[in-house]
Amino acid sequence: MKGFTSTPPLLISLLGLCLVAVLTFNNANSGADYPWRKPLIGSIFSSVCILGTLSAFFPSKCSQIIHFETQNGERTSSGSDSLSPLGKKPQLRGHHPSCEKFSAHILLIGNRTLCAGCSGLALGAIASLIGTSLYFFANFSLNSGYLFIFWAGFIGVAGGLLQYHLFKVKEGSVHFLLNSAFVLGAFLLLMGADAMTSNLSVGIYILSLDIFWIYTRIELSRWNHSVICSNCKLEKCQYHLRRSL
């Protein structure tokens, strides 16, 4: 079924997350502490955060695979001939249709409409960049509290991955916070694991998972959009996802 195409990457992501905990606690203080380990890991993670922030700020340029388009295949930001449940012609706002079904996916700030998910991811990435600069480049050390940091990161990532399955999100602000916690959680997880293991292999493994988690997050978003549109009662709405699920 179309709605279940997100299940394999989600299961792999959750399994990988659990394996992070196993590897971290089985390799505590076991790695060779290379002087270039932290700068290398920090540089790679910073690059991921910067690319993620750019894609969040410029979704029409960097995230075209998750955009809506009209039935004739041309991407649009104008209204269609169909009416939304609000009685207005649907338009793309925050790269989501202006339909009440997508109200939990947008943030209204003044006269601007923003994507709650992208905005949350961007905030989490910016906060993570600050933390990365302090820990991986400014030699800020975690003398204690790394267990709390690790598990806080674990919960943040798990919550971000399971947000569409466990939470009945009806407010854009909640969607915003869950996505912020998702990215910040990835940083806290990486920092906590690094502080406990000083192991390059564990760090590279988490960085690889970060990239896969981003892919999973995109697929989950597309799956959720597909579910929303498939349950919509508008028979002639012209918006649909760029790539069918």
C-alpha positions as CSV (number, residue, x, y, z in Angstrom):
1,M,0.0,0.0,0.0
2,K,1.2,3.5,-0.7
3,G,0.9,4.7,2.9
4,F,3.3,2.1,4.1
5,T,6.3,2.9,1.9
6,S,7.8,5.0,4.7
7,T,8.0,2.0,7.0
8,P,11.3,0.4,5.9
9,P,13.4,3.5,6.3
10,L,11.7,4.3,9.6
11,L,12.4,0.8,11.0
12,I,16.0,1.0,9.8
13,S,16.4,4.4,11.4
14,L,15.0,3.3,14.7
15,L,17.2,0.2,14.6
16,G,20.2,2.3,13.9
17,L,19.4,4.6,16.7
18,C,19.2,1.7,19.2
19,L,22.5,0.4,17.8
20,V,24.1,3.8,18.6
21,A,23.3,3.2,22.3
22,V,24.7,-0.4,22.1
23,L,28.0,0.8,20.4
24,T,28.4,3.8,22.7
25,F,28.1,1.9,26.0
26,N,30.2,-1.1,24.7
27,N,33.0,1.2,23.6
28,A,33.2,3.7,26.5
29,N,36.7,5.2,26.6
30,S,37.9,2.6,24.2
31,G,38.9,4.7,21.1
32,A,42.3,6.0,20.2
33,D,42.0,9.8,20.8
34,Y,43.4,11.2,17.6
35,P,44.0,15.0,17.8
36,W,42.1,15.5,14.5
37,R,39.1,13.4,15.5
38,K,36.9,16.1,17.0
39,P,37.6,18.7,14.2
40,L,36.9,16.1,11.6
41,I,33.6,15.0,13.1
42,G,32.6,18.6,13.8
43,S,33.4,19.6,10.3
44,I,31.3,16.9,8.8
45,F,28.3,17.5,11.1
46,S,28.6,21.3,10.5
47,S,28.4,20.7,6.8
48,V,25.2,18.6,7.2
49,C,23.7,21.3,9.4
50,I,24.6,24.1,6.9
51,L,23.1,22.2,4.0
52,G,20.0,21.4,6.0
53,T,19.6,25.0,7.0
54,L,19.9,26.2,3.4
55,S,17.3,23.7,2.2
56,A,15.0,24.9,5.0
57,F,15.4,28.5,4.1
58,F,15.1,27.9,0.3
59,P,12.8,24.9,0.0
60,S,11.8,25.8,-3.6
61,K,15.4,25.5,-4.7
62,C,16.8,22.7,-2.4
63,S,13.8,20.6,-1.6
64,Q,11.9,20.3,-4.9
65,I,11.2,16.6,-4.4
66,I,8.6,17.3,-1.7
67,H,6.8,20.2,-3.5
68,F,3.3,20.0,-4.7
69,E,2.5,20.5,-8.3
70,T,-0.6,20.7,-10.4
71,Q,-2.1,17.7,-12.2
72,N,-0.6,18.7,-15.5
73,G,2.9,18.3,-13.9
74,E,3.8,22.0,-13.6
75,R,4.8,23.2,-10.2
76,T,2.7,26.2,-9.1
77,S,2.2,28.7,-6.3
78,S,-1.1,30.0,-7.5
79,G,-4.6,28.9,-6.8
80,S,-6.6,26.1,-8.5
81,D,-10.2,26.1,-9.6
82,S,-11.2,23.9,-6.6
83,L,-12.3,25.2,-3.2
84,S,-10.6,24.1,0.0
85,P,-12.7,23.1,3.0
86,L,-12.3,26.8,4.1
87,G,-14.2,27.9,0.9
88,K,-11.2,29.4,-0.7
89,K,-9.0,28.5,-3.7
90,P,-6.0,26.5,-2.5
91,Q,-2.7,28.3,-2.8
92,L,0.8,27.2,-1.8
93,R,1.8,28.8,1.5
94,G,5.0,27.6,3.2
95,H,5.1,25.2,0.3
96,H,1.9,23.5,1.6
97,P,-1.6,24.0,0.1
98,S,-3.7,26.6,2.0
99,C,-6.1,23.9,3.2
100,E,-7.2,23.3,6.8
101,K,-5.9,19.8,6.5
102,F,-2.3,21.2,6.5
103,S,-2.9,23.7,9.3
104,A,-0.5,21.7,11.6
105,H,2.2,22.0,9.0
106,I,2.5,25.8,8.9
107,L,3.4,28.7,11.2
108,L,1.8,32.1,10.9
109,I,4.2,34.8,11.9
110,G,2.7,38.2,11.2
111,N,1.8,38.3,7.6
112,R,4.2,35.5,6.7
113,T,3.3,31.8,6.4
114,L,6.2,29.4,7.1
115,C,6.6,25.7,6.9
116,A,6.6,24.5,10.6
117,G,8.8,21.5,9.8
118,C,11.4,23.4,7.8
119,S,11.5,26.2,10.3
120,G,12.0,23.8,13.2
121,L,14.7,21.9,11.3
122,A,16.5,25.3,10.6
123,L,16.3,26.4,14.2
124,G,17.6,23.0,15.4
125,A,20.4,23.1,12.9
126,I,21.5,26.7,13.9
127,A,21.5,25.6,17.6
128,S,23.5,22.5,16.7
129,L,26.0,24.6,14.8
130,I,26.6,26.7,17.9
131,G,27.0,23.6,20.1
132,T,29.3,22.0,17.5
133,S,31.5,25.1,17.5
134,L,31.8,25.0,21.3
135,Y,32.4,21.2,21.7
136,F,34.2,20.1,18.6
137,F,36.3,23.2,17.9
138,A,36.5,25.3,21.1
139,N,37.5,22.3,23.3
140,F,34.5,22.6,25.6
141,S,34.6,19.5,27.6
142,L,31.8,17.5,29.3
143,N,33.2,16.6,32.7
144,S,29.8,15.3,33.8
145,G,26.2,15.2,32.5
146,Y,27.1,13.3,29.3
147,L,24.7,10.5,30.1
148,F,21.8,13.0,30.4
149,I,22.9,14.7,27.1
150,F,23.1,11.4,25.3
151,W,19.7,10.2,26.4
152,A,18.2,13.7,25.7
153,G,19.5,13.4,22.2
154,F,18.2,9.8,21.9
155,I,14.7,11.0,22.9
156,G,14.9,14.0,20.5
157,V,15.8,11.9,17.5
158,A,13.2,9.2,18.4
159,G,10.5,11.8,18.8
160,G,11.4,13.4,15.5
161,L,11.3,10.1,13.7
162,L,8.0,9.0,15.3
163,Q,6.3,12.4,15.2
164,Y,3.8,11.3,12.5
165,H,3.0,8.0,14.1
166,L,2.9,8.7,17.9
167,F,1.7,12.3,18.0
168,K,-1.6,13.7,16.8
169,V,-0.1,17.1,16.0
170,K,-2.8,19.7,15.4
171,E,-0.7,22.8,16.0
172,G,2.1,24.1,13.8
173,S,4.0,25.1,16.9
174,V,4.2,21.5,18.1
175,H,5.4,20.4,14.7
176,F,8.0,23.1,14.9
177,L,9.2,22.0,18.3
178,L,9.4,18.3,17.3
179,N,11.5,19.1,14.3
180,S,13.8,21.4,16.3
181,A,14.3,18.6,18.9
182,F,15.0,16.1,16.0
183,V,18.0,18.0,14.8
184,L,19.2,19.2,18.1
185,G,18.8,15.7,19.4
186,A,21.1,14.4,16.7
187,F,23.8,16.8,17.9
188,L,23.3,15.9,21.6
189,L,23.5,12.2,20.7
190,L,26.7,12.8,18.7
191,M,28.3,14.9,21.5
192,G,27.3,12.5,24.3
193,A,28.6,9.5,22.4
194,D,31.8,11.2,21.6
195,A,32.4,12.3,25.2
196,M,31.8,8.8,26.4
197,T,33.8,6.9,23.8
198,S,36.4,9.2,22.1
199,N,35.9,6.7,19.3
200,L,36.2,7.8,15.6
201,S,34.3,4.8,14.3
202,V,31.3,5.5,16.5
203,G,31.3,9.1,15.5
204,I,31.4,8.3,11.8
205,Y,28.6,5.7,12.3
206,I,26.4,8.4,13.9
207,L,27.2,10.9,11.1
208,S,26.2,8.3,8.5
209,L,23.0,7.7,10.4
210,D,22.3,11.5,10.5
211,I,22.2,11.5,6.7
212,F,19.9,8.5,6.6
213,W,17.7,10.1,9.2
214,I,17.3,13.2,7.0
215,Y,16.3,10.9,4.1
216,T,13.8,9.1,6.4
217,R,12.4,12.5,7.7
218,I,11.8,13.5,4.1
219,E,10.0,10.2,3.3
220,L,7.9,10.4,6.4
221,S,6.9,13.9,5.5
222,R,5.9,12.8,2.0
223,W,4.0,9.9,3.4
224,N,2.1,12.1,5.8
225,H,1.3,14.5,3.0
226,S,0.0,11.6,0.9
227,V,-2.2,10.4,3.8
228,I,-3.7,13.9,4.2
229,C,-4.4,14.3,0.5
230,S,-5.8,10.8,0.1
231,N,-8.3,11.5,2.9
232,C,-9.3,14.8,1.5
233,K,-12.9,15.0,0.1
234,L,-12.1,17.5,-2.6
235,E,-12.6,15.7,-5.8
236,K,-11.0,18.2,-8.2
237,C,-8.1,19.6,-6.2
238,Q,-5.3,20.2,-8.6
239,Y,-2.4,19.8,-6.1
240,H,-0.5,16.5,-5.6
241,L,3.0,15.5,-4.6
242,R,5.8,15.8,-7.1
243,R,6.6,12.1,-6.9
244,S,3.9,9.5,-6.1
245,L,4.6,7.3,-3.0
